[in-house]
């Protein structure tokens, strides 16, 4: 089962990673000014991850595929790692869809 891990950055902001059951990071948030804003971001991931239209599939300058998860207002709420292939990226999206809705939250902030 996946989990959200909340942590405090070196600059004092709060962020989260969504990890798959194997411990691999599948989505990384922006940095938030408050823990409550970070928690709202987690809820937004839970909701928006169930709508395929919210996944923006992209290609980095070096050709690596990756994706952003966007909220209904178009704001990016999470970014993926760089993948070796489009099919690997699609597997990452499927993992976010599967894990996000009922992932536990581990607060390490």
N, C-alpha and C positions, 0 to 999 in steps of 0.2 A: 504494500500500500504506500502511496506517495505521501509527502508531507511538505508543508510550508515551513521554512526556517527563517525566522526574523533575526536580524543582527544589526548592531550599531557599527557604522563605518568609522574610519579613523578621523573623519571630519565631524563626527558627532551626529550624523544623520542616520535614519533608519531605512532599511531595505529588506527585501525577502528574496529567497530562492525557492522555487518549487522543485522538489527532488522526486524522482521516480522511486519505485520500490527497491531498486538496486542501488540507490544512493546517488545516482547521476543527476546533476543539475539539468533540468529541461526548460526552465524559464527563470530569468532574472529580472527583478523590478528596477525601476528608477530609484533614486535616493529621495526619501521623504524628510520633511522638516519635523514631523512628529510621528510618534508611534500610532496614534489614532488614524492618521492619514495612511500609514502603511497598512494597517488593518483594513481600512476601506479599500485599498488596492487589492488585497487578498480577496475580499468579497467580490470585487469587480472581475477578478480573474475567474472565480468560481462561476459567475453568471455568464460572462462573455465567452468563456472557453467552449461553451456548448453551441455556439453559432459559428459555423465554418467561415462565414463572410467576415468575421472579425480577425481572421488570421491573414496577415499581409505577407505573402511569400516574396522574398527578395533575393538578390544575388549580390555578394560583395564584389569589390573591385578585383579581387584575385579569382573570382569565379565560384567561390564557395556559396552554396545556398544557405539561407537562414530565414527566420520569420520573426515578425512582431505580432503581438496580440494587442488589439486596439479596443478601447471602450466605445460605446455607442456615440460618443461625441468626437471620435476620431483620435483621441489621445492614446499614445502608446503606453500600455500598462505593464508590458513585459517583453523581453527579447530573448531569443534562443541563442545557443552557441552556433558556431559555424559548422556546417555539415560537409561530409565528403561527397554527397550525391543528393539529388532531388528526392530519391526514394528514402534515404536516411532522414531527410528533413520532414517528409510526410509522416514517417514513423514517429518523429519527435512531436509533431502536431497531434497525432493520435494519442500519444502518451499524455500530453497536457489535457486533452479532452477526457481521457479516462481517469487521470489522477486528481485533477483540480477539484471537482465538485465535493468530494467528501474527504479530502486530505486533512490530516491533523495539522495543528499549528504548534511548532516548537519554538518558543520565545527565548532566544539567546541574547536579547538586547540588554 
